Amino acid sequence: MQVKAVAKNVGVSFKKMQLIVDTVRNKKVDEGLAVLKFLPSPSARHVAKVVKSAAANAENNYHLIPANLKIVGIYADKGRTLKRFRARARGRASRILKRSCHLTVIVEEKEG
């Protein structure tokens, strides 16, 4: 049975998040969390939080064993973009785009 957890409007660009997401795809939950713990990027903390949430959902709602869980699907999608302006030279303004993403983690119980 597949169990899902979603985090919306995470304040990181989805291109930056995809680099981290690709490192833990198709790994066991324990192994993926160990990899995320030692990644230098601060965005790995967001991914680890969603992976833990998916594992907790599987354990509490469906009584699955956490040691047997595997990350079968994990992806980052584009989220909302906040548009801001910054003053520039000669009375002009330039646009600043503050991008966000949606994180989705799907775990499934795998025997052995």
C-alpha positions, 0 to 999 in steps of 0.5 A: 500500500502506498502512503503519501505526504505532501509539503506545499509552498516550501520556500526553495526553488524546485530546481534546487530541490530536485537535486536533493530529491534525486539522491533519495529516490528508490532508497529505504526510508532509514537509508534516505534519512541518513543521506539527507542528514549529511547533505550540505544543502539546507533544503535537505532538512525540508525533504527529511521532514516530509520523508519522516511524515510519510513514514509516520503516516504509514505507521500510524494510519496503516500499521506498516512496519517503518523498517520495511518502508521504501521511498517509491516516489518523491518529486518536487513541483513548481509552487507559487511565485511571489513577485517583488520589486527592488529599486535600481539606478535612475529611478527604475525598478527590477523584479525579484521572483521568490519561487517555491515548490511543492514536495511529495513523498510516496512510501510503500512497504517492501519485504526483505 
